[in-house]
Every structure is written in structure tokens, then in C-alpha cells.
Amino acid sequence: MKRIAFIAFLAVLPALMFAGGAREEARPTTLTINSYMSDEAPKQALANLVAEFEAENPEISVEVNTIAHEQFKIVLPTWLTSSSPPDVVTWFAGYRMQAFAERGMLEPLDDAFEGTAFTDAFPQAFVDASSYDGRVYFLPQSWYWWAVYYNTEVFDDLGLEVPETWDEFLAVAEALKQGGVQPIAIGARDTWTAGGWFGALNSAINGMDYHLDLTMGNIPYTDAGVRRVFETFAELNSRGYIMENATSYSWQEAATLLFNGEAGMYLMGQFLYDVAPSEVQPNLDFFRFPTIGDHGYAVDTPIDGYMIPANARNKDAAKRFIAYLATRESQEQFATELGRLAANQHVAPPDENARRGLEMVQSAVGAMQFYDRDAPEEMAQRGMVAIIEAMENPDRIPQILEELDQDRVRIHAEDP
């Protein structure tokens, strides 16, 4: 698939209204934003940015519609094909954005920035992930790292040390189990949580290049390397290391078990802190996913941000908002409130956790977006359901992988 470039130039002219020969005040332009930031912390962080933008642009009124994350992903294509879509939508960089740009569903953002302003603000990797076919279609706002989060009080009580290798990780899991703590929390009702495990295990077992080749459709899911990944994940469950009834829990509900000490570890993105009570946060820490063999450590580092639908009605105001979100001040505010890493390369990590997260990413042999962002959407959805099914029914793994590979052949043949 090709890549993109970026737009954003704005000038909103107030409309002049006349009544009985007298000129009335201009009516503000209403800018509509549809957002998946439904957890309270990011929702408030966006609201704070919107308030500042409105203060600086009194001729623009912003209306934010918040939709639950999983529902958002389902309805986004409908908005993008609508004749009256929202003016701005939240979304993901990389393949998931590029698939919409390729179909002409997005507005280029290049003219929102003067000269080299966009490339000066963001590292080249982010520019590439925001672009398609030489144009920019995505505004990166923040990024974060995936890691194994753990409850430090539980580890201290059981005298456990942070594992670095897979054997050490299994030993910690067994110690947690023997100590009456569920070793691994996972809210598998949200299937993307299994996607995190698939990406981490696949890159650790087979290498990052193998994982990216797989997401591009170049490796069959029946390959021995993929089978080992599925079997390794299923073995965690058969050993009793994965929390009971995992498929009944959302990711937030499963996180509660980590917070209250019922579970010891949770493979998750940094946004775990968004739902952690303030009194619990000091008891949370993280370590990088353990190494398996000699492939080194690769990390998932998704990039979140914004797009403008091609059919948006208020493109000038939308691009002004996009340009505002790209500024160092805006990105620093958002990153600081949430402990994220700002996409703008001139913003320093906002706290010690973010600094450690950045160092962890920089020390990795490579970085990925995420399984459901690197692979075609339908393929990723089928893959995430498949690995959960394999966890629960390990005897069916050969058949599961055969069916999954049939999906690969069909989906990648259809994908441009």
C-alpha cells in the first residue's frame, strides 16, 4: 500500500447577517468532532484543548461527540462515506488511516501548514505514518508504549523480581499462582487485548521482520512460527496463568483486578493509567516484554491523532483546529495531562514514567504500530478472535490456523 502527505490551511470568514437593514453579529462556525476518547482522563484532556482553541478562535464553536471506543471503530467508515460527516475524527496512524486515504475518504492536510512546518514538528517516521501517496492525511498527537504492567505491592509481598527472559516470566507467573494471585490479567472481551499478546509473542519468537511480513500477508498463518505463537499463548492459559473468565471482562474491568491486587501482571498500553485510581497509580510499574531466544526486543508504539473526512463541511475551521493540535504547546499540554509521549518531537517526556517508556522504545530493535493497525482491519479482527479461540481450545489450533490462512489469502487478494 502506498503512503500519504499532509494538509492544513484555514481562514474562516464570519458570515454577515442583515435584518431590517441592520448588520447583526456573525454567527460562529460550528466545528463537529467525533472522538473515541471515552475514558474520563483523555476525554477531559481533549475538552481542555477544545476550550483553549475556542478562546483563541471565538468565531468557531466546537461540538465534541464522544463515542465508546469499540463502537467508534465500527461506525467510522459510515461517517467517512456520509454526505454530512463530522468535521474532524480521532483515529490511528499508519495502515488503518492509509486504507481510508487510498479510497479517497480523507481530506489532505498539507495546506494547514506553511512550508516545512509539519516535517519540522514531527520525526520522519511519524510523517511517513501520517502520509499516503505523497500527501499528509493524519495529524499525530501522541504515542505510547506497550509493556507488562505489574502491581508492585503484590511483587514485594511475594519477593518477586522483574523478569527479563521468558523462563523468568513463567517462573514469576507460577509464583503468583502459588501465592493465590491470578498471574495475568486480560480483558479478552475486547479482542484487541489479545492482539497485543499476538504482536508481542510473534516478534519475540519469530522476530519483528517476520511479524511485519505476516501482517502484510506474505507469510501463511499455517507457518510453524505462527503455530508456536498460538501454542505459547494457549499454554499460558492451560497452566492457569491467565485470569479466569477472561473473555467476560472488558479491558477496563480486567485492569481492576491488577489495581486491587487480585492479578499480578497485565500486558497493556500506557493508557492503563487513564483508568487507574489516583491512589493506585503509585503501586503500578512496568517492564518490557520478556525476550524469547535471540530475536531481541520489539515494542508496540501506536500513534493516535486526527483526520478530516473528505466530505466535511467546515474544512477551513477543521484545518485550523488541526494546525492548533500540532503546536508544541497543545501537544505538551495533552501529553502532560495523560503521561503520554507527544508526537511533536520538540516536546520532552512529561514525567519519569514517560522518560522510561521512551528509553525502552529507543532500546528496542524495532517498533510496530499494533497488530490491528499493521494488518488489514478484517484480517486483524479474525486473527484476534482466532488467538482467543486457540487460548480456550488448544486442540483446535491446527484447524484454527487453516481457517485463518484461508482468510489471509482472500483478504489480501482483495486488499489493494
C-alpha positions in Angstrom: 0.0 0.0 0.0 1.2 3.5 -0.8 1.7 6.2 1.8 0.4 9.8 2.3 1.1 13.5 2.9 -0.5 16.3 5.0 -2.8 19.4 4.6 -3.9 22.3 6.8 -4.6 25.9 5.9 -7.5 27.8 7.5 -9.3 31.0 7.2 -12.9 31.2 8.4 -14.7 34.4 7.2 -17.6 35.4 9.5 -20.9 35.4 7.8 -22.7 38.8 7.8 -26.3 38.8 8.5 -28.7 41.6 7.8 -32.1 42.2 9.3 -34.2 45.3 8.6 -31.1 46.9 7.1 -29.1 46.5 10.4 -26.0 44.3 10.4 -26.1 41.5 13.0 -23.1 39.9 14.6 -21.6 37.0 12.7 -22.7 33.6 13.7 -19.9 31.3 14.8 -19.0 28.3 12.7 -19.8 25.0 14.4 -16.9 22.6 14.2 -18.0 19.0 14.9 -15.5 16.5 16.3 -16.3 12.8 16.8 -14.0 11.3 19.4 -13.3 7.8 20.7 -11.8 9.2 23.9 -14.5 7.9 26.2 -12.3 7.2 29.3 -12.6 10.2 31.6 -8.9 11.3 31.6 -8.4 11.6 27.8 -11.9 12.9 27.4 -11.1 15.8 29.8 -7.7 16.4 28.2 -9.4 16.9 24.8 -12.1 19.1 26.4 -9.3 21.3 27.8 -7.7 21.7 24.4 -11.1 22.5 22.8 -11.7 25.2 25.4 -8.4 26.9 24.7 -8.9 26.6 20.9 -12.4 28.3 21.3 -10.8 31.1 23.4 -8.3 31.7 20.6 -10.9 31.4 17.9 -14.1 33.0 19.1 -15.7 32.7 15.7 -15.6 28.9 15.9 -17.8 26.9 18.3 -16.6 23.3 18.8 -19.0 20.4 19.5 -17.4 17.1 20.6 -19.4 13.9 20.3 -17.8 11.1 22.4 -18.5 7.5 21.3 -17.3 4.4 23.1 -14.1 3.1 21.5 -15.3 -0.2 20.1 -18.5 1.3 18.7 -16.5 4.2 17.2 -14.4 1.8 15.2 -17.5 0.1 13.8 -19.3 3.3 12.7 -16.3 5.4 11.4 -16.5 4.0 7.8 -20.1 5.1 7.7 -19.2 8.6 8.7 -16.5 8.8 6.2 -18.8 7.9 3.3 -21.6 10.2 4.6 -22.6 13.3 2.7 -22.6 15.2 6.1 -19.8 13.6 8.2 -18.3 15.2 11.3 -15.6 17.8 10.5 -12.8 16.0 12.5 -12.5 12.4 13.7 -10.0 10.8 16.0 -8.1 7.8 14.6 -4.9 5.8 14.2 -1.8 6.5 12.1 -0.3 4.0 9.6 -2.2 1.3 7.7 -5.6 2.0 9.3 -5.5 5.6 8.1 -3.9 4.9 4.8 -6.7 2.4 3.9 -9.2 5.3 4.1 -6.9 7.8 2.2 -6.5 5.3 -0.6 -10.2 5.2 -1.1 -10.5 9.0 -1.3 -12.4 9.2 2.0 -10.0 11.7 3.7 -9.1 15.4 3.2 -5.4 16.1 2.7 -3.9 18.3 5.4 -0.9 19.7 3.7 -2.2 23.3 3.4 -2.8 23.6 7.1 0.9 24.0 7.5 3.2 26.6 6.0 6.4 25.5 4.3 8.2 22.8 6.3 6.2 23.3 9.5 4.8 19.7 9.5 8.1 18.0 8.9 9.8 20.3 11.3 7.4 19.3 14.1 7.3 15.5 13.7 10.0 12.9 13.2 10.2 11.3 9.8 8.7 8.0 10.9 5.6 9.9 12.1 5.5 11.8 8.8 5.5 8.6 6.9 2.9 7.0 9.2 0.7 10.1 8.6 1.1 10.2 4.8 -0.2 8.4 1.7 0.9 8.8 -1.8 3.0 11.9 -1.0 0.3 13.8 0.9 -0.5 14.1 4.6 -3.9 12.9 5.8 -3.3 12.5 9.5 -2.3 14.7 12.5 -0.3 12.7 15.0 -1.0 13.9 18.6 0.5 11.4 21.0 2.0 7.9 21.1 2.6 5.4 23.9 4.4 2.2 24.6 3.0 -1.3 25.4 4.6 -3.1 28.3 3.9 -5.6 31.1 2.4 -3.6 33.9 2.5 -5.1 37.4 1.3 -4.4 40.9 4.5 -3.5 42.9 2.8 -4.3 46.3 2.0 -7.9 45.1 5.5 -8.4 43.8 7.0 -7.1 47.0 4.8 -9.2 49.2 5.9 -12.4 47.3 9.5 -11.3 46.9 9.4 -11.3 43.1 11.8 -9.6 40.8 11.1 -8.2 37.3 11.7 -10.9 34.7 13.8 -10.3 31.6 13.5 -13.6 29.8 10.5 -15.9 29.1 11.7 -18.5 31.5 11.9 -15.9 34.2 8.5 -14.6 33.3 7.0 -18.1 33.6 8.6 -18.5 37.0 7.1 -15.2 38.2 3.7 -16.4 36.9 4.0 -19.6 38.8 5.0 -17.8 42.0 2.0 -15.5 41.6 -0.3 -18.5 41.1 1.1 -20.3 44.1 0.7 -17.1 46.1 -3.0 -17.0 45.4 -2.8 -14.2 42.8 -4.0 -14.6 39.2 -0.8 -14.1 37.3 -2.0 -12.4 34.1 -5.0 -10.1 33.7 -6.5 -9.7 30.2 -9.9 -8.3 29.3 -10.4 -10.6 26.3 -14.0 -9.4 25.7 -12.2 -6.6 23.9 -10.4 -8.8 21.4 -7.7 -6.2 20.7 -6.1 -7.1 24.0 -5.2 -10.5 22.5 -3.8 -8.6 19.6 -1.3 -7.1 22.0 -0.2 -10.6 23.0 0.0 -11.8 19.5 2.3 -9.0 18.4 4.5 -9.3 21.5 4.8 -13.0 21.2 5.2 -13.1 17.5 8.0 -10.5 17.4 9.7 -12.2 20.4 9.5 -15.7 19.0 10.0 -15.0 15.3 11.4 -11.5 15.1 9.9 -8.2 14.1 10.5 -8.5 10.4 8.6 -11.8 10.4 5.7 -10.2 12.3 5.5 -7.3 9.8 5.8 -9.7 6.9 2.9 -11.7 8.3 0.7 -8.6 8.7 1.4 -7.7 5.1 0.1 -11.1 4.0 3.4 -12.6 2.9 3.6 -15.4 5.5 0.8 -18.1 5.8 -0.8 -18.4 9.2 -0.2 -22.1 9.0 3.6 -21.5 9.2 5.3 -23.2 12.1 6.3 -19.9 13.6 2.7 -18.7 13.9 1.7 -22.0 15.3 4.3 -21.7 18.0 2.9 -18.3 18.9 -0.6 -19.7 19.3 0.6 -22.6 21.3 2.6 -20.4 23.6 -0.4 -18.2 24.4 -2.6 -21.2 24.9 -0.1 -22.8 27.2 -0.3 -19.7 29.5 -4.0 -20.5 29.9 -3.6 -24.2 30.3 -1.1 -23.6 33.1 -3.6 -21.4 34.9 -1.6 -18.2 34.4 -4.3 -16.2 32.5 -7.1 -14.9 34.7 -10.3 -16.9 34.9 -13.2 -16.0 32.6 -11.0 -13.6 30.7 -13.5 -13.3 27.8 -16.2 -12.0 30.1 -14.1 -8.9 31.0 -13.6 -5.6 29.2 -10.0 -4.3 29.3 -11.0 -1.8 32.0 -12.7 -4.4 34.1 -9.7 -6.7 33.9 -7.5 -3.8 35.0 -9.4 -3.5 38.2 -8.0 -7.0 39.2 -4.5 -5.6 38.7 -5.3 -2.5 40.7 -6.7 -4.3 43.7 -4.0 -7.0 43.8 -6.1 -9.9 42.6 -3.9 -10.1 39.5 -0.2 -9.5 39.3 0.6 -8.5 35.7 -1.2 -7.0 32.6 0.2 -6.6 29.1 -1.3 -3.2 28.1 -0.6 0.2 26.7 0.4 3.2 28.8 -3.3 4.3 28.7 -3.8 1.8 31.5 -3.1 4.9 33.8 -6.2 6.6 32.3 -8.4 4.3 34.3 -6.2 3.7 37.3 -7.4 5.4 40.5 -5.0 8.1 41.7 -4.3 6.2 44.9 -3.4 3.0 43.0 -1.1 4.7 40.4 2.0 4.8 42.8 1.7 1.0 43.1 1.9 0.4 39.3 5.1 -0.1 37.4 6.0 -1.7 34.1 8.7 -3.8 32.4 9.4 -4.6 28.8 8.0 -7.8 27.3 10.5 -10.7 28.1 12.8 -11.9 25.4 12.4 -15.4 23.8 15.5 -16.6 22.0 17.8 -14.2 20.3 15.5 -12.0 18.2 15.8 -9.1 20.6 13.0 -6.9 21.9 10.4 -5.2 19.7 7.7 -2.9 21.0 4.2 -1.8 20.0 4.1 2.0 19.9 0.7 3.1 18.4 0.3 6.7 17.2 -3.1 8.4 17.9 -4.4 11.6 16.3 -7.0 13.1 13.9 -8.3 13.1 10.4 -10.7 15.3 8.4 -13.3 13.4 6.3 -13.2 14.3 2.6 -16.9 15.4 2.7 -16.5 17.6 5.8 -18.5 20.8 5.5 -16.2 23.1 7.6 -12.8 22.2 6.3 -11.3 25.6 6.9 -12.2 25.5 10.6 -11.2 21.8 10.8 -7.8 22.6 9.4 -7.3 25.5 11.8 -8.0 23.1 14.6 -5.6 20.5 13.2 -2.9 23.2 13.0 -3.6 24.1 16.6 -3.3 20.5 17.7 0.1 20.2 16.0 1.7 23.1 18.1 4.2 22.4 20.7 2.1 24.0 23.4 -1.0 21.9 22.5 0.9 18.7 22.3 2.8 19.3 25.5 -0.5 20.0 27.4 -2.1 16.8 26.2 0.9 14.7 26.9 1.5 16.2 30.3 -2.1 15.6 31.4 -2.1 11.9 30.4 1.6 11.0 30.8 1.9 10.2 27.1 4.7 10.9 24.7 3.9 13.8 22.4 4.2 13.2 18.7 5.8 16.7 18.3 9.5 15.9 18.6 10.2 19.2 20.4 8.2 18.1 23.5 10.1 16.4 26.2 8.7 13.4 28.1 6.3 14.8 30.7 7.3 12.6 33.6 9.6 9.8 34.8 7.4 7.0 33.5 7.2 8.6 30.1 11.0 9.1 30.1 11.5 5.4 30.9 9.0 4.4 28.3 10.9 6.4 25.7 14.1 4.8 26.7 12.5 1.4 26.4 11.4 2.2 22.9 14.7 3.6 21.9 16.5 0.5 23.2 14.3 -1.9 21.1 15.4 -3.5 17.9 12.3 -2.0 16.3 8.8 -0.6 16.8 5.4 -1.7 15.5 2.1 0.1 15.4 -0.2 -2.7 16.7 -1.5 -5.9 15.1 -4.9 -4.4 14.3 -3.2 -1.3 12.8 -0.5 -3.0 10.8 -2.8 -5.6 9.2 -5.9 -5.1 7.2 -8.8 -4.5 9.5 -10.7 -7.7 8.7 -7.6 -9.8 8.9 -6.7 -8.4 12.3 -10.2 -8.9 13.6 -10.2 -12.5 12.5 -6.7 -13.0 13.9 -7.6 -11.6 17.3 -10.7 -13.8 17.6 -8.6 -16.8 16.5 -5.9 -16.4 19.1 -8.6 -16.2 21.8 -10.3 -19.3 20.5 -6.9 -21.0 20.5 -6.4 -20.0 24.1 -9.7 -21.7 25.1 -9.4 -24.6 22.7 -5.8 -25.5 22.1 -6.6 -28.8 20.5 -8.2 -26.9 17.6 -5.1 -24.8 16.8 -4.2 -26.6 13.5 -7.8 -26.1 12.3 -8.0 -22.6 13.6 -4.8 -21.7 11.7 -6.0 -23.4 8.5 -9.2 -21.3 8.6 -7.2 -18.2 9.4 -4.9 -18.7 6.4 -7.9 -19.1 4.1 -9.0 -15.7 5.4 -5.4 -14.3 4.7 -5.5 -15.5 1.1 -8.9 -13.9 0.4 -8.4 -10.7 2.3 -5.0 -9.8 1.0 -6.2 -10.7 -2.6 -9.0 -8.1 -2.1 -6.8 -5.5 -0.4 -5.0 -3.2 -2.9 
